[in-house]
Amino acid sequence: MSTMSSPGSQAGIPEGYCAIPINEAEFGAAVRLCVLAKEAPDRASGQLILLRDLPDAMVYLGCLTDAGEQVREWTEIWVQNVDGLESSLPALRERFSNHSLDERWGSVAKTFAELAPAGFIRMGWETKHPLPAFLDITGKAVLHPSSSEKHWELCLDDGVLQAAGLPAYSTSLYRYLYQRGSGESRFIPVVAGAPTNAATQALAEVLKSAPETVPLNPQGGLLMARRHCPLGYEDYVDLLGGKAWTGLEHGKHLMTFDGLYSSLGDWTQMQQNGSHLFLGGQGRAGRFVEAFHLKLRAFVDALSAVRQFVAQQQLPFLNLASDSFGVRLQDVGARLPFLWTAACELVKPSEAFALPVESSDLKYFIRARPGGPAIYRPENASVAAQGSGSVRIRTVLPPDQGRTSLEATLVMVESVNISPHDLLWVRLPLPMGRVDLYGHLYSADGLAQGEARFRTVPQSLAPEVVNALRGSEGLSFPRSPFEVVPLLSTPCDLYALGVLAVRTLLVNPQTTLAVALDDVLSLARRLASEYNPDVPLPSRIAEIMNAEPRVAKSLAPNRLVQEAIEPMTAFELLPPEMWHHTLATIIRFFPGMGPDSYCKDYGDAPALALEVVFNKPLEELEQLLIRSRSLIVIDWSANREVHSAIRDVLDRQPG
């Protein structure tokens, strides 16, 4: 093992933790990038502070320290880790490879650097693999496995791996360490499930001289570092509503940060200081409208960050939730209330992968790591169906511009919900090899239980494949693997952002997100059923809320703050017409809810400009943001009284 020790005293590090430099080559530099570690072992939460567990990365809390061991900036250290991707959907798994994941990592790092250049810390490891790294917590040192005075490093040479009877790096998801230039080098598998043979050895054999090490980057994966946003999105919007923030949880320990963040644990003290809001000293009315504006601004920042990322990557997210965003505060002294300095940033990248349909122009998107139903995802977008069944080819259709389609019947053990927009992938074993077909399921009369008819999309197939398919008309292919992939695109992200808007503006201790979302969707369905193109959506919402106290009570702006306020009192603090416009904008986020929705379904997005679906909501929200700002800098209540008096006088005038 080669090691590099770290000096002892570290200012600004929480008690019980230490900062270990990981940029060994620049150890003598004035500024060092460190990972934060708990000095004592912790079985429950581990010794590293894991901020996020992503499909291809682990994100740990770190910091930048100067030559005096003083913390200058809190950071996030992103470590590439491909464990778990092998369990992804079969149709996507075969398109995963170390090469494609490395390219994706570099692309995401470039996008993060362009979206927030001041917060991106370039290390050179965004596109170049560093040495595998382990941590000696006691010695506050980073360790790189070595033996015979040679480091073990990630093997990127396909020829060397294949000569040893192991999977190639560029076309597989398996990774092996080796000693470059050593003719008799063994190989160490560092990915779960990696094949082994006589040429491999266990990692434990190399680490036996340092058994107490903690793995940081055992796979030699790519790295990137960004400035850390201590506040989660939900923490920030709750803080605006009047809930204190006590710090970052790590197991049973609560980490606090210096500066502004240390003052967020006592909401009463914040109000007395008067340094957090412009109108904090004007009582509940002032705090109420300012909380509305700042919450709205945080949501607009989140929407804008999503749009910019999608425009750069041309991928939907399919994993957006409140934990996709973080908030950072700036210390500007007495010049500006510090809650106005909040910057909302994207902290999780897209989990979507393009599923290009071979030999056709179609492109579908699916998540790398499908999960169960979640409140931020539409029900029909939660997971793809997969299994095996019998395929009976009915007929091969005449070629159209050199492309071939066919009609067939899929017999499944368990029936699946059929949508004409979903994509069916099925694999057939032909004499010349396997062929992948893509099509759409549809229902038809006279089919037995568990049967579904499908037609494939036009594909460019080799002549021998077309002939084999024609010769198989009327035949059945048993146990053929298939998947039904929902058509998903950026409208799914619009849905998630709609839920985030509900969480931002309509949730407090008296109301859960599930209840608030159900109230909003119920109103959306009613508005769709009573649609009137001649009446603007905010006016229709106002009519319903004015006529039905139950609806007005369930969707009043009183949920903007933590304290219990009567719904009618909240309408006195915030102009009703502004709140009706806000609800109208939120309702339009949910695709397929009716003519008012921004998108008609979850695939309603231009194939070559996926970010377009965010343009209209962003434009409307920015206009609403300008209007809400006027509540803080203009005495709107007095203006309304003057306007009412003028109107009364005019109403009494003849003609």
LUMLO-859122 format. One line per field, with one value per residue (C-alpha): residue number from 1; x, y, z. Coordinates in Angstrom, 3 decimals. Layout:
num = c(NUM, ...)
X = c(X, ...)
Y = c(Y, ...)
Z = c(Z, ...)
//
This chain:
num = c(1, 2, 3, 4, 5, 6, 7, 8, 9, 10, 11, 12, 13, 14, 15, 16, 17, 18, 19, 20, 21, 22, 23, 24, 25, 26, 27, 28, 29, 30, 31, 32, 33, 34, 35, 36, 37, 38, 39, 40, 41, 42, 43, 44, 45, 46, 47, 48, 49, 50, 51, 52, 53, 54, 55, 56, 57, 58, 59, 60, 61, 62, 63, 64, 65, 66, 67, 68, 69, 70, 71, 72, 73, 74, 75, 76, 77, 78, 79, 80, 81, 82, 83, 84, 85, 86, 87, 88, 89, 90, 91, 92, 93, 94, 95, 96, 97, 98, 99, 100, 101, 102, 103, 104, 105, 106, 107, 108, 109, 110, 111, 112, 113, 114, 115, 116, 117, 118, 119, 120, 121, 122, 123, 124, 125, 126, 127, 128, 129, 130, 131, 132, 133, 134, 135, 136, 137, 138, 139, 140, 141, 142, 143, 144, 145, 146, 147, 148, 149, 150, 151, 152, 153, 154, 155, 156, 157, 158, 159, 160, 161, 162, 163, 164, 165, 166, 167, 168, 169, 170, 171, 172, 173, 174, 175, 176, 177, 178, 179, 180, 181, 182, 183, 184, 185, 186, 187, 188, 189, 190, 191, 192, 193, 194, 195, 196, 197, 198, 199, 200, 201, 202, 203, 204, 205, 206, 207, 208, 209, 210, 211, 212, 213, 214, 215, 216, 217, 218, 219, 220, 221, 222, 223, 224, 225, 226, 227, 228, 229, 230, 231, 232, 233, 234, 235, 236, 237, 238, 239, 240, 241, 242, 243, 244, 245, 246, 247, 248, 249, 250, 251, 252, 253, 254, 255, 256, 257, 258, 259, 260, 261, 262, 263, 264, 265, 266, 267, 268, 269, 270, 271, 272, 273, 274, 275, 276, 277, 278, 279, 280, 281, 282, 283, 284, 285, 286, 287, 288, 289, 290, 291, 292, 293, 294, 295, 296, 297, 298, 299, 300, 301, 302, 303, 304, 305, 306, 307, 308, 309, 310, 311, 312, 313, 314, 315, 316, 317, 318, 319, 320, 321, 322, 323, 324, 325, 326, 327, 328, 329, 330, 331, 332, 333, 334, 335, 336, 337, 338, 339, 340, 341, 342, 343, 344, 345, 346, 347, 348, 349, 350, 351, 352, 353, 354, 355, 356, 357, 358, 359, 360, 361, 362, 363, 364, 365, 366, 367, 368, 369, 370, 371, 372, 373, 374, 375, 376, 377, 378, 379, 380, 381, 382, 383, 384, 385, 386, 387, 388, 389, 390, 391, 392, 393, 394, 395, 396, 397, 398, 399, 400, 401, 402, 403, 404, 405, 406, 407, 408, 409, 410, 411, 412, 413, 414, 415, 416, 417, 418, 419, 420, 421, 422, 423, 424, 425, 426, 427, 428, 429, 430, 431, 432, 433, 434, 435, 436, 437, 438, 439, 440, 441, 442, 443, 444, 445, 446, 447, 448, 449, 450, 451, 452, 453, 454, 455, 456, 457, 458, 459, 460, 461, 462, 463, 464, 465, 466, 467, 468, 469, 470, 471, 472, 473, 474, 475, 476, 477, 478, 479, 480, 481, 482, 483, 484, 485, 486, 487, 488, 489, 490, 491, 492, 493, 494, 495, 496, 497, 498, 499, 500, 501, 502, 503, 504, 505, 506, 507, 508, 509, 510, 511, 512, 513, 514, 515, 516, 517, 518, 519, 520, 521, 522, 523, 524, 525, 526, 527, 528, 529, 530, 531, 532, 533, 534, 535, 536, 537, 538, 539, 540, 541, 542, 543, 544, 545, 546, 547, 548, 549, 550, 551, 552, 553, 554, 555, 556, 557, 558, 559, 560, 561, 562, 563, 564, 565, 566, 567, 568, 569, 570, 571, 572, 573, 574, 575, 576, 577, 578, 579, 580, 581, 582, 583, 584, 585, 586, 587, 588, 589, 590, 591, 592, 593, 594, 595, 596, 597, 598, 599, 600, 601, 602, 603, 604, 605, 606, 607, 608, 609, 610, 611, 612, 613, 614, 615, 616, 617, 618, 619, 620, 621, 622, 623, 624, 625, 626, 627, 628, 629, 630, 631, 632, 633, 634, 635, 636, 637, 638, 639, 640, 641, 642, 643, 644, 645, 646, 647, 648, 649, 650, 651, 652, 653, 654, 655)
X = c(0.000, 1.231, 0.042, 0.145, -0.399, -2.347, -1.463, -3.333, -5.169, -8.209, -10.230, -13.900, -14.321, -17.158, -16.042, -15.606, -14.815, -11.676, -10.890, -8.644, -7.017, -7.662, -5.649, -2.356, -0.455, -1.171, -0.767, 1.692, -0.776, -2.338, -5.864, -6.690, -9.806, -10.762, -13.408, -15.047, -14.947, -16.163, -13.207, -15.010, -16.561, -20.338, -22.149, -25.439, -24.333, -20.728, -17.740, -18.221, -21.151, -23.138, -25.221, -26.730, -26.691, -27.109, -27.276, -23.695, -22.227, -21.826, -21.785, -19.894, -19.525, -16.123, -14.457, -11.699, -9.074, -6.209, -2.628, -3.732, -6.226, -9.125, -12.283, -12.807, -15.734, -17.966, -18.013, -19.557, -17.249, -18.872, -17.333, -18.280, -19.580, -21.236, -22.390, -26.086, -26.475, -26.234, -29.687, -31.298, -33.830, -32.523, -33.206, -31.169, -28.576, -27.096, -26.544, -24.689, -20.929, -17.997, -17.226, -20.734, -20.886, -17.515, -18.733, -21.963, -20.007, -17.856, -20.933, -22.761, -19.647, -19.409, -23.074, -22.734, -19.679, -21.597, -24.740, -22.875, -19.244, -18.486, -19.454, -17.664, -14.216, -12.104, -9.747, -8.843, -10.467, -13.757, -12.472, -9.281, -9.461, -7.539, -5.902, -8.276, -8.497, -9.085, -8.953, -6.952, -9.153, -6.777, -3.801, -5.927, -4.430, -5.556, -4.248, -3.627, -3.247, 0.242, 2.624, 6.140, 6.414, 3.714, 0.250, -2.850, -4.920, -8.061, -7.410, -8.763, -6.959, -9.486, -6.725, -5.017, -8.310, -9.438, -6.033, -6.626, -10.077, -11.925, -14.627, -13.406, -13.620, -15.206, -18.092, -18.996, -19.887, -17.125, -13.993, -10.651, -7.523, -4.096, -0.465, 0.460, 3.615, 3.784, 3.924, 2.541, -0.015, -3.082, -6.481, -8.655, -12.419, -13.932, -17.537, -20.069, -20.638, -17.542, -16.329, -13.240, -10.722, -7.164, -5.878, -7.861, -7.334, -9.414, -9.021, -8.771, -5.402, -3.943, -5.560, -4.595, -1.777, -4.343, -7.542, -9.173, -9.362, -12.594, -13.292, -13.664, -13.105, -12.328, -13.238, -10.916, -13.987, -14.087, -14.550, -15.977, -16.409, -18.984, -19.766, -22.136, -25.631, -26.194, -29.945, -32.218, -35.059, -37.708, -35.571, -35.474, -39.174, -40.053, -37.580, -39.370, -42.626, -41.239, -39.593, -36.068, -33.246, -30.995, -28.391, -27.458, -28.208, -25.511, -26.728, -27.420, -25.186, -26.379, -23.824, -23.990, -22.225, -20.649, -21.775, -25.367, -26.387, -25.616, -28.321, -31.105, -31.826, -33.835, -36.665, -37.656, -34.126, -34.061, -37.220, -35.792, -32.561, -34.528, -31.694, -33.485, -36.467, -37.296, -40.711, -39.797, -40.439, -43.914, -45.584, -47.384, -48.751, -45.292, -43.718, -46.610, -46.306, -42.508, -42.598, -44.886, -42.514, -39.365, -40.974, -42.134, -38.652, -37.082, -39.466, -38.729, -34.995, -35.582, -37.619, -35.004, -32.202, -34.144, -34.755, -31.071, -29.923, -32.386, -31.391, -27.744, -28.237, -31.395, -32.534, -35.536, -34.896, -37.594, -36.318, -37.135, -38.173, -37.571, -34.163, -33.057, -32.357, -30.286, -30.104, -27.071, -27.031, -24.597, -23.225, -23.539, -23.465, -26.206, -26.789, -29.500, -31.653, -29.825, -32.848, -32.915, -29.427, -30.601, -29.523, -31.422, -29.268, -29.690, -27.869, -28.966, -28.545, -30.958, -31.414, -32.900, -31.162, -32.092, -33.362, -32.804, -34.828, -32.321, -32.840, -35.515, -35.867, -37.720, -36.188, -37.622, -36.348, -36.302, -34.802, -31.538, -32.826, -36.618, -38.261, -41.689, -44.484, -43.532, -45.538, -43.333, -43.928, -47.151, -48.618, -48.281, -44.661, -43.370, -42.002, -41.837, -43.376, -41.105, -41.273, -41.328, -44.093, -44.908, -44.866, -46.965, -46.118, -49.291, -47.897, -44.862, -46.088, -44.816, -41.670, -42.068, -39.051, -36.792, -38.111, -40.050, -42.947, -44.891, -48.003, -47.901, -49.616, -47.925, -49.177, -48.259, -48.539, -49.749, -51.614, -50.261, -51.972, -51.952, -51.368, -50.883, -48.098, -45.997, -43.092, -42.865, -39.437, -39.350, -36.440, -36.890, -34.363, -33.865, -31.521, -28.956, -29.131, -31.330, -33.313, -34.796, -38.177, -39.926, -43.587, -46.799, -49.399, -53.053, -56.231, -58.343, -61.564, -61.479, -58.224, -57.930, -57.001, -53.353, -53.035, -52.218, -51.740, -48.799, -47.389, -43.697, -42.392, -40.663, -37.096, -34.191, -33.532, -31.095, -32.660, -31.910, -33.695, -36.760, -36.820, -36.546, -39.444, -41.580, -40.795, -41.941, -45.449, -47.918, -45.204, -44.812, -41.633, -42.012, -40.286, -39.376, -38.229, -40.150, -40.522, -43.259, -41.630, -43.907, -43.442, -41.813, -40.262, -40.001, -43.774, -43.015, -40.661, -43.449, -45.605, -42.812, -42.389, -46.137, -45.870, -42.868, -44.956, -47.627, -44.944, -43.596, -46.834, -49.497, -47.884, -47.418, -47.694, -51.488, -51.486, -49.445, -48.196, -50.494, -53.570, -52.544, -51.769, -55.097, -56.907, -55.093, -55.690, -59.360, -59.742, -57.865, -60.233, -63.252, -61.939, -61.339, -64.882, -66.343, -63.958, -65.053, -62.606, -64.192, -63.302, -59.641, -58.509, -57.858, -61.409, -62.888, -60.894, -62.158, -65.762, -65.459, -63.671, -66.121, -69.116, -67.850, -66.255, -65.009, -62.785, -61.647, -60.714, -58.765, -56.711, -56.324, -52.865, -52.817, -50.535, -47.710, -46.591, -46.014, -48.340, -52.055, -53.956, -57.611, -58.082, -60.094, -57.432, -54.817, -56.882, -56.782, -52.966, -52.499, -54.540, -57.020, -56.522, -52.775, -53.425, -55.913, -53.272, -50.799, -53.183, -53.930, -50.239, -49.749, -52.706, -51.364, -48.161, -49.987, -50.084, -53.291, -55.562, -57.544, -57.311, -55.599, -52.545, -49.236, -48.822, -51.505, -49.632, -46.280, -44.684, -45.843, -42.422, -40.459, -37.927, -35.086, -35.924, -37.051, -36.676, -39.479, -42.154, -40.694, -40.797, -44.430, -44.615, -41.321, -42.619, -45.859, -44.118, -41.614, -44.506, -46.133, -42.823, -42.674, -46.220, -45.489, -42.405, -44.643, -46.391, -43.172, -42.047, -45.521, -48.315, -50.815, -53.383, -53.554, -53.662, -56.650, -58.462, -57.834, -58.940, -62.123, -62.937, -62.407, -64.600, -67.397, -67.306, -67.356, -70.253, -72.346, -71.688, -74.423, -73.557)
Y = c(0.000, 3.482, 6.197, 9.961, 11.280, 14.396, 17.011, 16.812, 20.003, 20.832, 23.999, 24.081, 20.281, 19.042, 17.227, 13.497, 13.901, 14.420, 15.666, 13.431, 14.919, 12.834, 14.858, 13.251, 14.521, 18.093, 17.474, 20.320, 22.763, 25.519, 24.207, 20.529, 18.574, 16.358, 13.778, 14.006, 10.863, 9.908, 9.030, 6.256, 3.325, 3.567, 0.383, 2.157, 4.999, 4.212, 6.465, 8.442, 10.841, 9.539, 12.372, 10.466, 6.941, 7.192, 4.372, 5.006, 7.044, 7.523, 11.149, 11.940, 15.097, 16.743, 20.105, 22.363, 23.206, 25.676, 25.286, 26.107, 23.219, 25.697, 24.680, 27.148, 25.473, 22.442, 20.177, 17.049, 14.335, 12.197, 8.730, 6.580, 3.155, 0.741, -1.903, -2.585, -1.587, -5.246, -5.738, -3.171, -3.981, -6.554, -4.381, -1.566, -3.664, -4.839, -1.197, -0.404, -0.601, 0.920, 2.944, 4.416, 5.143, 6.924, 9.067, 9.843, 10.795, 13.245, 14.732, 15.220, 16.779, 19.203, 20.141, 20.734, 22.903, 24.992, 25.353, 26.429, 27.194, 28.891, 25.755, 23.165, 22.072, 20.708, 17.898, 16.287, 13.038, 13.811, 12.009, 10.287, 7.389, 7.932, 5.176, 3.086, 4.722, 3.518, 5.523, 4.995, 6.942, 6.618, 7.899, 10.419, 9.139, 7.983, 4.536, 3.213, -0.597, -1.606, -4.545, -5.080, -1.264, -1.103, 0.344, -1.588, 0.399, -0.027, -2.081, -0.276, -2.489, -4.826, -6.916, -7.620, -8.591, -10.848, -12.526, -13.481, -14.858, -11.947, -9.610, -6.549, -3.223, -1.192, -3.583, -4.871, -3.554, -5.537, -3.883, -5.368, -3.938, -4.920, -3.844, -2.188, -3.463, -6.565, -9.581, -11.909, -9.528, -10.994, -9.340, -8.188, -8.067, -4.959, -5.190, -7.549, -10.623, -10.134, -13.456, -15.002, -17.587, -18.713, -15.258, -13.430, -12.923, -11.418, -7.788, -8.882, -10.494, -7.146, -5.281, -7.791, -5.497, -2.749, -4.546, -1.490, 0.610, 2.228, 2.016, 5.391, 4.543, 0.821, 0.571, 3.351, 5.177, 8.687, 11.547, 15.031, 17.602, 20.349, 22.960, 21.515, 22.888, 22.276, 22.885, 20.398, 21.849, 20.784, 22.123, 25.517, 25.857, 24.743, 27.295, 29.999, 28.872, 29.218, 25.872, 25.868, 23.873, 22.061, 20.494, 17.460, 14.032, 11.372, 8.343, 9.486, 12.506, 15.945, 17.935, 21.716, 24.215, 27.521, 30.941, 31.648, 28.007, 28.006, 30.660, 28.643, 26.465, 29.116, 30.672, 33.044, 34.425, 34.897, 37.023, 39.138, 39.746, 40.831, 39.807, 37.067, 38.873, 42.372, 42.362, 40.230, 43.121, 43.836, 40.876, 37.911, 39.771, 40.835, 37.423, 35.714, 37.503, 37.358, 33.617, 33.215, 35.153, 33.358, 29.928, 30.769, 31.932, 28.714, 26.701, 28.841, 28.297, 24.536, 24.569, 26.669, 24.306, 21.320, 23.052, 23.947, 20.422, 18.840, 21.325, 20.294, 16.538, 16.006, 13.475, 13.620, 13.064, 10.494, 10.713, 14.275, 14.750, 17.247, 15.666, 16.509, 20.064, 21.746, 25.316, 27.371, 30.708, 33.584, 35.767, 39.364, 41.133, 43.661, 44.581, 42.011, 39.669, 36.353, 34.275, 36.411, 35.168, 31.554, 29.755, 26.606, 24.144, 20.751, 18.109, 14.907, 14.235, 12.431, 8.689, 8.296, 6.351, 6.532, 3.242, 3.657, 1.232, -0.499, -0.031, 2.630, 6.315, 5.821, 6.764, 5.788, 6.618, 4.396, 4.712, 2.988, 1.715, 1.260, 1.702, 1.181, 3.736, 7.123, 10.273, 12.205, 9.739, 9.083, 5.678, 4.355, 5.514, 3.671, 0.493, -1.421, -4.891, -7.765, -11.517, -14.278, -15.624, -17.291, -15.258, -16.360, -14.602, -13.861, -12.126, -10.249, -7.086, -5.901, -3.778, -0.012, 1.966, -0.954, -1.456, -4.430, -4.745, -7.745, -8.587, -11.174, -12.353, -12.401, -15.032, -14.074, -15.953, -12.752, -10.074, -6.506, -3.173, -2.321, 1.190, 1.972, 4.409, 1.834, 0.144, -3.644, -5.238, -8.937, -11.210, -14.142, -16.985, -17.370, -19.833, -17.098, -15.723, -13.633, -10.717, -7.868, -6.579, -3.432, -2.636, -1.556, -3.704, -3.252, -5.005, -6.972, -8.972, -12.738, -12.975, -15.427, -14.481, -13.421, -12.742, -9.420, -8.462, -6.310, -4.742, -3.941, -0.584, -0.506, -1.748, -2.200, -5.944, -8.087, -10.043, -13.386, -12.223, -11.128, -14.484, -16.360, -14.362, -15.045, -18.745, -18.620, -17.300, -19.374, -20.741, -20.088, -19.063, -20.226, -18.582, -15.420, -12.623, -9.368, -5.984, -3.381, 0.027, 3.032, 6.018, 8.483, 11.873, 15.328, 15.532, 13.015, 15.657, 18.227, 15.942, 15.678, 19.455, 19.856, 17.673, 19.751, 22.914, 21.366, 20.476, 24.030, 25.974, 23.682, 21.551, 22.411, 20.500, 20.478, 18.951, 16.157, 16.084, 13.158, 15.082, 18.313, 16.526, 14.711, 18.033, 19.600, 16.639, 16.503, 20.157, 19.534, 16.696, 18.828, 21.716, 19.336, 17.958, 21.492, 22.981, 26.266, 27.700, 31.157, 31.530, 31.718, 28.972, 31.304, 32.681, 29.176, 28.312, 31.493, 30.609, 27.176, 28.415, 31.298, 28.998, 26.089, 26.866, 23.262, 23.685, 27.121, 25.738, 22.764, 24.860, 28.184, 29.805, 29.236, 26.238, 28.565, 28.850, 26.448, 28.138, 27.386, 30.159, 30.180, 29.889, 33.099, 34.964, 33.776, 35.222, 38.573, 38.392, 37.390, 38.741, 35.992, 36.626, 35.982, 32.738, 31.620, 32.250, 30.224, 27.259, 27.496, 27.249, 24.262, 22.402, 22.850, 20.977, 17.628, 16.053, 14.637, 16.178, 18.076, 20.856, 23.152, 20.875, 21.952, 18.432, 16.014, 12.875, 11.668, 11.392, 14.791, 16.361, 17.202, 14.444, 16.874, 19.613, 17.948, 21.162, 22.940, 21.602, 23.779, 27.049, 28.007, 27.182, 29.000, 32.076, 32.151, 31.575, 34.360, 36.759, 35.569, 36.052, 39.705, 40.256, 38.633, 40.804, 43.858, 42.651, 43.289, 46.610, 48.154, 48.553, 46.552, 46.575, 50.397, 50.386, 48.029, 50.325, 53.361, 51.419, 50.324, 53.914, 55.197, 52.433, 53.279, 56.922, 55.998, 53.606, 56.476, 58.725, 58.954, 57.068)
Z = c(0.000, -0.825, 1.542, 1.969, 5.476, 6.353, 8.978, 12.244, 13.197, 11.079, 11.741, 10.824, 10.821, 13.102, 16.230, 15.668, 11.949, 9.906, 6.384, 4.285, 1.131, -1.967, -4.517, -3.510, -6.554, -5.417, -1.692, -1.373, -2.931, -0.873, -1.485, -1.032, -1.930, 1.007, 1.812, 5.237, 7.391, 10.849, 13.027, 14.941, 13.038, 12.650, 11.664, 10.976, 8.711, 7.799, 8.223, 5.004, 4.719, 1.764, 0.321, -2.596, -4.023, -7.812, -10.390, -11.500, -8.635, -4.915, -3.758, -0.541, 1.517, 1.214, 1.587, 0.315, 2.926, 2.758, 3.918, 7.461, 7.434, 7.512, 5.643, 2.797, 1.024, 1.534, -1.505, -2.974, -4.275, -6.985, -7.348, -10.332, -9.294, -11.735, -9.251, -9.687, -13.333, -14.339, -12.789, -15.085, -17.799, -20.316, -23.367, -21.807, -20.011, -23.290, -24.263, -21.052, -21.194, -19.363, -22.478, -22.772, -19.031, -19.144, -22.041, -20.185, -17.056, -19.003, -20.661, -17.343, -15.781, -18.707, -18.327, -14.577, -15.243, -17.784, -15.647, -12.495, -13.411, -10.086, -8.189, -10.336, -9.165, -12.019, -11.014, -14.337, -13.175, -14.937, -18.051, -16.817, -14.372, -11.116, -9.102, -6.945, -3.531, 0.037, 3.242, 6.403, 8.817, 11.759, 9.810, 7.876, 4.644, 1.231, 0.201, -3.309, -3.522, -4.634, -4.503, -5.783, -5.937, -8.617, -8.226, -9.075, -11.556, -13.606, -16.732, -19.806, -22.338, -23.987, -25.558, -22.237, -20.597, -23.444, -23.550, -19.910, -20.760, -19.130, -20.511, -22.388, -20.576, -23.369, -24.131, -20.655, -17.216, -15.491, -14.159, -13.159, -11.558, -12.861, -12.730, -16.000, -17.655, -15.504, -17.789, -15.116, -13.663, -12.041, -12.298, -9.396, -10.057, -8.427, -9.672, -8.119, -10.271, -12.433, -13.952, -12.390, -13.551, -12.838, -13.806, -11.088, -7.403, -4.607, -3.594, 0.043, -0.697, -1.722, 1.188, 3.899, 5.053, 5.738, 6.808, 8.438, 5.280, 4.070, 0.304, -1.389, -5.056, -5.227, -8.928, -10.084, -11.374, -12.741, -10.273, -10.187, -7.444, -6.959, -4.345, -1.748, -1.153, 2.580, 2.480, 0.799, -1.266, 1.254, 4.109, 2.403, 1.568, 5.105, 6.445, 4.449, 6.033, 9.542, 10.379, 11.772, 10.131, 12.562, 10.264, 8.187, 9.630, 9.577, 11.464, 15.015, 14.567, 13.436, 11.456, 11.533, 9.289, 10.237, 9.071, 8.093, 8.450, 12.162, 12.681, 11.033, 14.058, 15.929, 13.913, 16.747, 16.945, 13.182, 13.363, 16.155, 14.242, 11.183, 8.849, 6.916, 5.287, 4.086, 5.765, 8.765, 11.122, 9.747, 11.397, 9.919, 6.868, 5.711, 6.281, 4.494, 1.149, 1.256, 1.910, -1.110, -3.368, -2.212, -2.459, -5.955, -6.859, -5.570, -7.725, -10.801, -10.230, -10.051, -13.270, -15.032, -13.962, -15.309, -18.631, -19.050, -18.237, -20.682, -23.400, -22.968, -22.635, -24.732, -22.173, -19.852, -16.155, -15.220, -11.622, -10.567, -6.931, -4.160, -3.437, -6.992, -5.821, -3.151, -1.865, -0.942, 0.927, 0.487, 3.262, 2.041, 5.378, 6.056, 2.425, 1.690, 3.821, 3.566, 2.514, -0.639, -1.506, -1.831, -5.000, -5.940, -7.906, -9.512, -7.450, -9.214, -12.943, -15.219, -14.725, -18.209, -20.927, -24.586, -25.949, -29.677, -31.743, -33.971, -37.702, -37.176, -36.310, -33.006, -29.664, -26.284, -22.818, -19.756, -16.291, -15.531, -12.212, -12.227, -8.878, -7.447, -7.532, -6.127, -5.615, -8.052, -10.894, -12.799, -12.011, -15.560, -15.747, -12.696, -14.242, -17.509, -17.819, -18.749, -19.046, -21.648, -23.812, -27.105, -30.300, -33.295, -36.544, -38.498, -41.569, -42.814, -44.496, -47.893, -47.605, -47.380, -48.649, -47.846, -44.335, -43.029, -40.584, -39.388, -37.413, -34.647, -31.480, -28.080, -25.619, -22.044, -18.782, -17.127, -19.036, -19.070, -19.491, -23.193, -24.469, -28.166, -27.195, -25.333, -27.056, -27.195, -27.478, -28.314, -29.264, -31.651, -32.179, -35.944, -37.671, -38.380, -34.835, -32.567, -33.968, -31.952, -33.047, -31.814, -32.117, -30.460, -28.723, -29.496, -28.463, -30.929, -30.859, -30.522, -28.567, -25.718, -22.162, -21.963, -25.699, -27.340, -30.964, -32.028, -35.170, -35.440, -36.553, -39.980, -39.529, -41.925, -41.701, -43.656, -46.577, -44.916, -41.747, -43.753, -45.573, -42.277, -40.847, -43.918, -43.600, -39.991, -40.716, -38.735, -36.470, -32.730, -30.909, -27.279, -24.312, -26.218, -23.882, -24.131, -22.470, -22.676, -22.274, -21.595, -23.879, -21.498, -22.128, -20.573, -19.861, -17.068, -15.674, -15.951, -13.808, -11.212, -11.226, -10.731, -7.621, -6.519, -6.914, -4.694, -2.126, -2.290, -1.929, -0.478, 2.242, 5.910, 9.218, 8.904, 5.378, 3.820, 0.242, -0.588, 0.563, -1.148, -4.428, -4.349, -3.842, -6.807, -9.131, -8.132, -9.075, -12.340, -13.308, -12.511, -14.584, -17.474, -17.291, -17.162, -19.717, -21.259, -23.825, -23.511, -19.829, -18.697, -16.355, -13.348, -13.696, -13.740, -10.613, -8.937, -9.786, -8.205, -5.085, -4.600, -5.018, -2.903, 0.476, 0.749, -2.332, -1.204, 2.199, 0.822, -1.641, 0.170, 0.506, 4.276, 3.671, 2.665, 6.291, 9.148, 11.616, 11.509, 9.706, 8.732, 4.936, 4.686, 6.662, 4.166, 1.291, 3.092, 3.181, -0.467, -3.408, -4.427, -8.148, -7.785, -5.932, -8.604, -11.288, -9.221, -8.939, -12.667, -13.495, -11.165, -12.676, -16.196, -15.253, -15.134, -18.626, -20.025, -17.403, -20.035, -22.622, -20.110, -19.646, -21.151, -22.628, -23.791, -22.650, -21.291, -24.723, -25.989, -26.609, -29.795, -30.427, -31.192, -28.657, -25.446, -23.425, -25.337, -22.955, -20.178, -22.119, -21.594, -17.849, -17.267, -19.096, -17.098, -13.770, -14.377, -15.023, -11.805, -10.011, -11.121, -9.898, -6.540, -6.078, -6.279, -3.117, -1.223, -2.689, -3.156, -0.612, -2.641, 0.161, 0.115, -3.672, -3.633, -1.180, -3.413, -6.490, -4.718, -3.676, -7.221, -8.619, -6.167, -7.247, -10.916, -10.391, -8.990, -11.984, -14.658, -17.849)
//
